[in-house]
């Protein structure tokens, strides 16, 4: 047998299996040759068994395994020759109680792939990638650390895991601030943000199919209550109980605008509807409509009731001669007319109405030395332009971005009007004066 030292100065490439067997006289001493060579080439040849290769083919290295190349790829290959065999690398902890970690490339059978195991080759599987599908399976939570655009550097990004009921849980980092979870589209726009306090901010519309609903937990945290749903008739239904409260928020000041109770009563900020009756919350404080926003027609069985209580009025004073003169002249002005808007809409079908104009009444009263606006039956209102500011809207996958804009919702204007009940009473006084004059003639 040729001694090991005879191969000490030969390149490793020349130490083929054939050469080793022949030089050894036909015996299979390859493991002894390689073990001796590795020992000779060790950085610490004086150390005992820094690198060994036993008869079973297992190699033990006393230091790092390093492959250095100036060109081409470098790597470590573990290859099996038998069918359905697994190739694996096991990392053994130094301290007592450390679990072995194995990197296992399973055989070519069904479901085979790559896995990472704790406790050696046959230990608990921590991670698996299936060869055929490419699916990755984690036996535990998925937790990432580091930084990505929009997240503070060095903080944990969160954990994804399934709870005992099979629910998917996204757990954010407790040390971060702002939004814990953020879902974005392919352009980087935020579609949904979930804050640490549980608030959800959507970047677009909230859509849900018919017979499905948006629910809220009750105060006792024992059941869900459907608050918004779409029924089979394609109707939007708002539910609550015992009361449904609509509130406004003006720069942080919350105010209740409407309350619907379980007795089907509606209470507005300035009015209340009970059993079909709508009434203001405060007596003699609010108007029904405005000069610029009027009702077209009021349908009623009887006329309006106006307060005429002597306990709430001054003593009634007879009309002066100038007032009687004005009332007689106003009575002579009564005639027919048509609304211009009705003519525009109906043409010749527009109907005739009876009365006079406020402008003509003002002229007559001024001609009689009277101040028209001292009398309650003469009315005049004017209003200014009104605008609503709309905030900018970010683009979503289904809609384009909209810049901030200003909408004019009312144009400045003015309008004259009568309190006809008082006007007709004023004219009636003049008619009565004329009758008395005839009777006394």
DAZI-V753164 format. One record per residue. N is the residue number from 1. RES is the residue in three letters. SS is DSSP state (A for helix, B for strand, O for the rest). PHI is phi in radians with two decimals (none if undefined). PSI is psi as a letter, one per 20 degrees, with the letter a starting at -180 (999 if undefined). Layout:
n/res/ss/phi/psi
N/RES/SS/PHI/PSI
N/RES/SS/PHI/PSI
This chain:
n/res/ss/phi/psi
1/UNK/O/none/p
2/UNK/O/-1.24/p
3/UNK/O/-1.23/q
4/UNK/A/-1.07/h
5/UNK/A/-1.10/h
6/UNK/A/-1.12/h
7/UNK/A/-1.75/j
8/UNK/O/-1.09/h
9/UNK/O/-1.77/j
10/UNK/O/-1.63/q
11/UNK/O/-1.10/q
12/UNK/A/-1.02/h
13/UNK/A/-1.06/h
14/UNK/A/-1.46/i
15/UNK/O/-1.52/m
16/UNK/O/-1.35/r
17/UNK/A/-1.03/g
18/UNK/A/-1.10/g
19/UNK/A/-1.07/g
20/UNK/A/-1.13/g
21/UNK/A/-1.18/g
22/UNK/A/-1.12/g
23/UNK/A/-1.15/h
24/UNK/O/-1.56/j
25/UNK/O/1.33/k
26/UNK/O/1.60/i
27/UNK/O/-1.40/q
28/UNK/O/-1.64/n
29/UNK/O/-2.03/k
30/UNK/A/-1.10/h
31/UNK/A/-1.17/h
32/UNK/A/-1.21/h
33/UNK/A/-1.11/g
34/UNK/A/-1.14/h
35/UNK/A/-1.09/g
36/UNK/A/-1.14/g
37/UNK/A/-1.11/g
38/UNK/A/-1.11/h
39/UNK/A/-1.16/g
40/UNK/A/-1.15/h
41/UNK/O/-1.54/j
42/UNK/O/-1.16/q
43/UNK/O/-1.20/h
44/UNK/O/-2.22/m
45/UNK/O/-1.08/h
46/UNK/O/-1.36/i
47/UNK/O/-1.26/q
48/UNK/O/-1.56/o
49/UNK/O/0.90/l
50/UNK/O/-1.22/h
51/UNK/B/-2.44/p
52/UNK/B/-2.34/q
53/UNK/B/-2.39/o
54/UNK/O/-1.57/r
55/UNK/O/-1.14/h
56/UNK/O/-1.40/i
57/UNK/O/1.65/j
58/UNK/O/-1.42/p
59/UNK/B/-1.90/p
60/UNK/B/-2.11/p
61/UNK/B/-1.81/p
62/UNK/O/-1.54/j
63/UNK/O/-2.58/a
64/UNK/O/-1.29/q
65/UNK/O/-1.74/o
66/UNK/O/-2.21/p
67/UNK/O/-2.12/p
68/UNK/O/-2.03/p
69/UNK/O/-2.44/q
70/UNK/O/-1.57/h
71/UNK/O/-2.39/q
72/UNK/O/1.32/a
73/UNK/O/-1.54/q
74/UNK/O/-2.13/q
75/UNK/O/-3.00/r
76/UNK/O/-2.13/p
77/UNK/O/-2.01/p
78/UNK/O/-2.00/o
79/UNK/O/-2.10/p
80/UNK/O/-1.92/q
81/UNK/O/-1.81/h
82/UNK/O/-1.46/q
83/UNK/O/-1.22/q
84/UNK/O/1.01/k
85/UNK/O/-1.61/q
86/UNK/O/-1.93/p
87/UNK/B/-1.83/p
88/UNK/B/-2.60/q
89/UNK/B/-2.16/p
90/UNK/B/-1.96/p
91/UNK/B/-1.81/o
92/UNK/O/-1.80/p
93/UNK/O/-1.23/q
94/UNK/O/-1.41/h
95/UNK/O/-1.42/q
96/UNK/O/-1.10/p
97/UNK/O/1.61/i
98/UNK/O/-1.17/p
99/UNK/O/-1.55/p
100/UNK/O/-1.25/q
101/UNK/B/-1.97/p
102/UNK/B/-1.99/p
103/UNK/B/-1.79/o
104/UNK/B/-2.04/p
105/UNK/B/-1.81/o
106/UNK/O/-1.29/r
107/UNK/O/-1.18/a
108/UNK/O/-1.49/j
109/UNK/O/-1.27/r
110/UNK/O/-1.05/p
111/UNK/O/1.38/j
112/UNK/O/-1.23/r
113/UNK/B/3.01/b
114/UNK/B/-2.05/p
115/UNK/B/-2.48/q
116/UNK/B/-2.06/p
117/UNK/B/-2.14/q
118/UNK/B/-1.82/p
119/UNK/O/1.63/k
120/UNK/O/1.65/a
121/UNK/O/-1.03/h
122/UNK/O/-1.77/j
123/UNK/O/-1.35/a
124/UNK/B/-1.19/p
125/UNK/B/-1.34/p
126/UNK/B/-1.68/h
127/UNK/B/-2.65/p
128/UNK/B/-2.50/p
129/UNK/B/-2.08/o
130/UNK/B/-1.28/p
131/UNK/O/-1.15/g
132/UNK/O/-1.32/g
133/UNK/O/-1.59/h
134/UNK/O/1.40/j
135/UNK/O/-1.19/p
136/UNK/B/-1.87/p
137/UNK/B/-2.11/p
138/UNK/B/-1.89/p
139/UNK/O/-1.67/m
140/UNK/O/2.65/a
141/UNK/O/-1.41/q
142/UNK/B/-1.79/o
143/UNK/B/-2.27/p
144/UNK/B/-2.02/q
145/UNK/B/-2.37/q
146/UNK/B/2.23/b
147/UNK/O/-2.41/q
148/UNK/O/-2.51/r
149/UNK/O/-0.94/p
150/UNK/O/1.61/j
151/UNK/O/-2.15/q
152/UNK/O/-1.02/p
153/UNK/O/-1.16/q
154/UNK/O/1.47/i
155/UNK/B/-1.67/q
156/UNK/B/-1.17/p
157/UNK/B/-1.46/i
158/UNK/B/2.27/a
159/UNK/B/-2.38/q
160/UNK/B/-2.06/p
161/UNK/B/-2.71/r
162/UNK/B/-1.89/p
163/UNK/O/-1.46/a
164/UNK/O/-1.13/h
165/UNK/O/-1.60/j
166/UNK/O/1.58/j
167/UNK/O/-1.43/q
168/UNK/B/-1.43/p
169/UNK/B/-2.06/p
170/UNK/B/-1.91/o
171/UNK/B/-1.86/p
172/UNK/O/-1.54/r
173/UNK/O/-1.37/p
174/UNK/O/-1.23/h
175/UNK/O/-1.55/i
176/UNK/O/-1.50/r
177/UNK/O/-2.11/r
178/UNK/O/1.42/b
179/UNK/B/-1.32/p
180/UNK/B/-1.30/g
181/UNK/B/-2.15/p
182/UNK/B/-2.41/p
183/UNK/B/-1.80/p
184/UNK/B/-2.16/q
185/UNK/O/-1.57/a
186/UNK/O/-1.19/i
187/UNK/O/-1.61/i
188/UNK/O/1.64/i
189/UNK/O/-1.28/q
190/UNK/B/-1.35/p
191/UNK/B/-1.70/h
192/UNK/B/-2.72/p
193/UNK/B/-2.15/p
194/UNK/B/-2.03/o
195/UNK/B/-1.45/r
196/UNK/O/-1.13/h
197/UNK/O/-1.49/i
198/UNK/O/1.67/j
199/UNK/O/-1.37/p
200/UNK/B/-1.98/p
201/UNK/B/-2.08/o
202/UNK/B/-1.71/q
203/UNK/O/-1.57/j
204/UNK/O/-2.64/b
205/UNK/O/-1.29/q
206/UNK/O/-1.72/o
207/UNK/O/-2.07/p
208/UNK/O/-2.55/q
209/UNK/O/-1.32/r
210/UNK/O/-1.04/q
211/UNK/O/1.15/j
212/UNK/O/-1.95/r
213/UNK/B/-2.53/r
214/UNK/B/-1.75/p
215/UNK/B/-2.06/q
216/UNK/B/-2.27/q
217/UNK/B/-1.32/q
218/UNK/O/-1.27/r
219/UNK/O/-1.09/h
220/UNK/O/-1.41/i
221/UNK/O/1.02/k
222/UNK/O/-1.99/i
223/UNK/O/-2.79/r
224/UNK/B/-1.66/q
225/UNK/B/-2.11/p
226/UNK/B/-1.28/p
227/UNK/B/-1.89/h
228/UNK/B/-2.59/p
229/UNK/B/-2.58/r
230/UNK/B/-2.15/o
231/UNK/O/-1.50/a
232/UNK/O/-1.14/h
233/UNK/O/-1.59/j
234/UNK/O/1.09/k
235/UNK/O/-1.84/p
236/UNK/B/-1.47/p
237/UNK/B/-2.08/p
238/UNK/B/-1.89/p
239/UNK/O/-2.10/q
240/UNK/O/-2.95/a
241/UNK/O/3.02/q
242/UNK/O/-1.29/i
243/UNK/O/-2.15/q
244/UNK/B/-1.92/p
245/UNK/B/-2.03/p
246/UNK/B/-1.84/p
247/UNK/B/-2.21/q
248/UNK/B/-1.96/q
249/UNK/B/-2.31/o
250/UNK/B/-1.90/n
251/UNK/O/0.95/l
252/UNK/O/1.61/i
253/UNK/B/-1.56/o
254/UNK/B/-1.54/p
255/UNK/B/-2.35/p
256/UNK/B/-1.43/p
257/UNK/B/-1.71/h
258/UNK/B/-2.72/p
259/UNK/B/-2.23/p
260/UNK/B/-1.92/o
261/UNK/O/-1.70/r
262/UNK/O/-1.32/i
263/UNK/O/-1.70/j
264/UNK/O/1.18/k
265/UNK/O/-1.65/q
266/UNK/B/-2.04/p
267/UNK/B/-2.07/o
268/UNK/B/-1.58/r
269/UNK/O/-0.98/h
270/UNK/O/-2.11/j
271/UNK/B/-2.73/r
272/UNK/B/-2.41/p
273/UNK/B/-2.01/o
274/UNK/B/-2.22/o
275/UNK/O/1.01/k
276/UNK/O/1.59/i
277/UNK/B/-1.69/p
278/UNK/B/-1.84/p
279/UNK/B/-2.45/q
280/UNK/B/-1.25/q
281/UNK/O/-1.27/h
282/UNK/O/-2.08/p
283/UNK/O/-1.25/p
284/UNK/O/0.96/l
285/UNK/O/-2.18/i
286/UNK/O/-2.26/q
287/UNK/O/-1.75/q
288/UNK/O/-1.79/n
289/UNK/O/1.59/r
290/UNK/O/-2.34/r
291/UNK/O/-1.12/h
292/UNK/O/-1.71/i
293/UNK/O/-2.25/n
294/UNK/O/-1.84/q
295/UNK/O/-1.41/q
296/UNK/O/-1.43/g
297/UNK/O/-2.49/p
298/UNK/O/-1.98/o
299/UNK/O/-1.68/p
300/UNK/O/-2.63/q
301/UNK/O/-1.30/g
302/UNK/O/-2.16/r
303/UNK/O/-1.33/r
304/UNK/O/-1.30/q
305/UNK/O/-1.90/p
306/UNK/O/-1.87/p
307/UNK/O/-1.06/p
308/UNK/O/-2.49/l
309/UNK/O/-1.66/p
310/UNK/A/-1.02/h
311/UNK/A/-1.22/i
312/UNK/A/-2.02/j
313/UNK/O/-2.25/r
314/UNK/O/-1.34/r
315/UNK/O/-1.13/p
316/UNK/O/-1.27/p
317/UNK/O/-1.94/p
318/UNK/O/-1.11/q
319/UNK/O/-1.19/q
320/UNK/O/-1.36/r
321/UNK/A/-0.97/h
322/UNK/A/-1.15/h
323/UNK/A/-1.19/h
324/UNK/A/-1.12/h
325/UNK/A/-1.12/g
326/UNK/A/-1.12/h
327/UNK/A/-1.15/h
328/UNK/A/-1.11/g
329/UNK/A/-1.20/h
330/UNK/A/-1.12/h
331/UNK/A/-1.09/h
332/UNK/A/-1.32/i
333/UNK/O/-1.55/i
334/UNK/O/-1.15/p
335/UNK/B/-2.75/a
336/UNK/B/-1.82/q
337/UNK/B/-2.75/r
338/UNK/O/-2.23/q
339/UNK/O/-1.30/p
340/UNK/A/-1.10/h
341/UNK/A/-1.13/h
342/UNK/A/-1.23/h
343/UNK/A/-1.12/g
344/UNK/A/-1.13/h
345/UNK/A/-1.49/h
346/UNK/A/-2.00/i
347/UNK/A/1.16/c
348/UNK/A/-1.19/i
349/UNK/A/-1.39/i
350/UNK/O/-1.08/p
351/UNK/O/-1.58/r
352/UNK/O/-1.53/q
353/UNK/B/-2.20/q
354/UNK/B/-1.94/p
355/UNK/B/2.75/a
356/UNK/O/-2.41/r
357/UNK/O/-1.75/q
358/UNK/A/-1.15/h
359/UNK/A/-1.04/g
360/UNK/A/-1.19/h
361/UNK/A/-1.11/h
362/UNK/A/-1.10/g
363/UNK/A/-1.07/g
364/UNK/A/-1.15/g
365/UNK/A/-1.14/g
366/UNK/A/-1.13/h
367/UNK/A/-1.19/h
368/UNK/O/-1.69/j
369/UNK/O/1.35/k
370/UNK/O/-1.83/q
371/UNK/O/-1.66/o
372/UNK/A/-0.98/h
373/UNK/A/-1.40/j
374/UNK/A/-1.43/i
375/UNK/O/-1.95/p
376/UNK/O/-1.18/i
377/UNK/O/-1.39/i
378/UNK/B/-1.71/p
379/UNK/B/-2.21/q
380/UNK/B/-2.59/p
381/UNK/B/-2.34/q
382/UNK/B/-2.46/q
383/UNK/B/-2.54/q
384/UNK/O/-1.73/r
385/UNK/O/-1.10/q
386/UNK/B/-2.24/q
387/UNK/B/-2.28/q
388/UNK/B/-2.16/p
389/UNK/B/-1.58/p
390/UNK/B/-1.88/p
391/UNK/O/-1.32/q
392/UNK/O/-1.17/q
393/UNK/B/-2.11/p
394/UNK/O/-1.28/q
395/UNK/O/-1.23/q
396/UNK/O/-2.20/r
397/UNK/O/-1.13/h
398/UNK/O/-1.86/i
399/UNK/O/-2.59/q
400/UNK/O/-1.49/r
401/UNK/O/-1.20/q
402/UNK/B/-2.18/p
403/UNK/O/-1.30/q
404/UNK/O/-1.04/q
405/UNK/B/-2.60/r
406/UNK/B/-1.96/p
407/UNK/B/-1.95/p
408/UNK/B/-1.55/p
409/UNK/B/-1.85/i
410/UNK/B/-2.65/p
411/UNK/O/-1.81/q
412/UNK/O/-1.04/q
413/UNK/B/-2.99/a
414/UNK/B/-2.67/r
415/UNK/B/-2.77/p
416/UNK/B/-1.69/q
417/UNK/B/-2.75/r
418/UNK/B/-2.01/q
419/UNK/O/-1.68/n
420/UNK/A/-1.10/h
421/UNK/A/-1.06/g
422/UNK/A/-1.28/h
423/UNK/A/-1.06/g
424/UNK/A/-1.17/h
425/UNK/A/-1.14/h
426/UNK/A/-1.11/g
427/UNK/A/-1.16/h
428/UNK/A/-1.08/h
429/UNK/A/-1.09/h
430/UNK/A/-1.18/g
431/UNK/A/-1.09/g
432/UNK/A/-1.09/h
433/UNK/A/-1.11/g
434/UNK/A/-1.16/h
435/UNK/A/-1.13/g
436/UNK/A/-1.09/h
437/UNK/A/-1.11/h
438/UNK/A/-1.20/h
439/UNK/A/-1.18/h
440/UNK/O/-1.61/j
441/UNK/O/-1.28/999
